[in-house]
Amino acid sequence: MPSPYRVGIGYDIHRLMKGRPLILGGIKIPYPQGLDGHSDADVVLHAVADALLGAIGQGDIGEHFPSTDIQYKDIASVVLLERVYTLVAQGHYAVGNVDVVIQAEQPHLKSYKSKMITVIAKILHIDEDLINIKATTNEGLGAIGQGQGIACWATVLLERQP
């Protein structure tokens, strides 16, 4: 008999560049640079989507929404996460909790975390208290520490539903 619980981990990183809006956790954040990518490059929602896909054994976000496919050009990552959640629900799983770590030297994200949680909770059909978002810097180390990009890790717990 399969386990009633599944755990997944996701990771994403994108380079910062001028001329793009900064979207994190489905929220537009005022900042002079945004993340470079085929979609809106929302590393938070991409990491959560990859964690969900991993938990249900369905590969990764690049397999489902390839950057070579024009239909995903500049697509909002909230749409991608909604599609991934549909796969989770079709597999008869519910999200138990989500834990996220955003790595960014700038901007400071403390005042945006609750809005991100609201967006993610709505998409995943769970209470906001089942989502935790942490934001940290790299203390000036590496590409993220030098302000060249933003990365995110996400972990999810799924529970099989009858």
C-alpha positions in Angstrom: 0.0 0.0 0.0 1.4 3.4 -0.9 2.4 5.9 1.7 -0.4 8.4 2.6 2.3 11.1 2.7 4.6 12.5 0.0 7.4 15.1 0.4 8.8 17.3 -2.4 11.6 19.8 -2.7 12.0 22.5 -5.3 14.6 25.0 -6.2 14.8 27.9 -8.7 17.2 30.7 -9.5 17.1 33.5 -12.0 19.4 36.4 -12.9 18.3 40.0 -12.1 18.1 42.4 -15.1 16.8 45.9 -15.8 13.6 46.3 -17.8 11.6 43.6 -16.2 9.1 43.7 -13.3 10.1 41.8 -10.1 7.5 39.2 -9.3 7.9 37.0 -6.3 5.3 34.8 -4.8 2.8 36.2 -7.3 3.4 39.7 -6.0 4.8 42.6 -8.0 7.5 44.2 -5.9 8.8 47.7 -6.6 12.5 47.3 -7.5 14.6 48.6 -10.4 15.3 45.1 -11.7 13.3 42.0 -12.3 14.1 38.4 -12.9 15.1 37.2 -16.4 13.3 34.2 -17.7 10.9 32.8 -20.3 7.9 33.3 -18.0 7.6 36.0 -15.4 10.5 34.2 -13.7 8.9 34.1 -10.3 11.4 31.9 -8.4 9.1 31.4 -5.4 6.2 30.0 -7.4 8.6 28.0 -9.6 10.2 26.4 -6.5 6.8 25.6 -5.0 5.6 24.1 -8.3 8.8 21.9 -8.6 8.3 20.7 -5.0 4.7 19.7 -5.7 5.7 18.0 -9.0 8.5 16.1 -7.2 6.1 15.0 -4.4 3.7 13.5 -6.9 6.6 12.0 -9.1 5.8 14.2 -12.1 9.2 15.5 -13.1 9.8 19.3 -13.0 8.4 22.6 -14.2 10.6 22.6 -17.2 9.2 19.4 -18.5 5.6 20.6 -18.1 6.2 24.2 -19.3 9.3 24.2 -21.5 11.0 27.5 -22.2 11.1 26.5 -25.8 7.3 26.7 -26.1 6.1 30.1 -27.1 2.8 29.7 -25.3 4.6 30.1 -22.0 6.5 33.3 -23.0 5.9 35.9 -20.2 3.1 33.7 -18.7 2.3 34.5 -15.1 3.7 31.9 -12.7 0.4 31.9 -10.8 -1.1 30.2 -13.9 1.7 27.6 -13.9 1.2 26.9 -10.2 -2.6 26.6 -10.7 -1.9 24.0 -13.4 0.5 22.1 -11.2 -2.0 22.1 -8.3 -4.6 20.5 -10.7 -2.2 17.6 -11.2 -1.8 17.3 -7.4 -5.6 17.3 -6.9 -6.1 14.8 -9.7 -3.6 12.5 -7.9 -5.9 12.7 -4.9 -3.4 14.6 -2.7 -3.9 17.7 -0.5 -1.2 20.0 0.5 -0.3 19.6 4.2 2.2 22.5 4.4 4.7 24.5 2.4 8.0 25.9 3.6 9.9 28.4 1.5 13.3 30.1 1.7 14.0 33.0 -0.6 17.7 34.0 -1.0 18.0 37.7 -2.1 20.5 40.3 -1.1 18.0 43.0 -2.2 15.2 44.0 -2.0 14.2 43.3 1.6 11.1 41.1 1.5 9.8 41.2 5.0 6.8 43.4 4.2 5.8 41.3 1.2 5.8 37.8 2.8 2.2 37.9 4.0 0.9 38.9 0.6 2.9 36.0 -1.0 1.4 33.6 1.5 -2.1 34.8 0.7 -1.5 34.2 -3.1 0.0 30.7 -2.6 -2.7 29.7 -0.1 -5.4 30.6 -2.5 -3.9 28.7 -5.4 -3.2 25.6 -3.2 -6.6 25.7 -1.5 -5.1 25.7 2.0 -5.1 27.9 5.1 -2.4 30.6 5.2 -1.1 29.2 8.5 0.1 26.1 6.5 2.6 28.2 4.6 5.8 29.7 5.9 8.1 32.0 4.0 11.6 32.9 5.1 13.8 35.5 3.4 17.6 35.6 3.8 20.6 37.2 2.3 23.8 35.5 1.3 25.9 38.0 3.4 27.5 39.3 0.2 28.8 35.9 -0.9 28.5 34.5 -4.4 26.3 35.7 -7.3 23.2 36.1 -5.1 25.2 38.0 -2.5 26.5 40.3 -5.2 23.0 41.1 -6.2 23.1 39.3 -9.5 20.1 37.1 -8.9 17.5 35.6 -6.6 17.0 32.0 -5.6 14.4 30.0 -3.8 14.0 26.7 -2.1 10.6 25.1 -1.3 9.5 22.0 0.6 6.0 20.6 0.6 4.2 17.8 2.4 1.2 16.2 0.6 -1.4 13.9 2.1 -3.3 11.4 0.1 -7.1 12.0 0.1 -9.7 9.3 0.0 
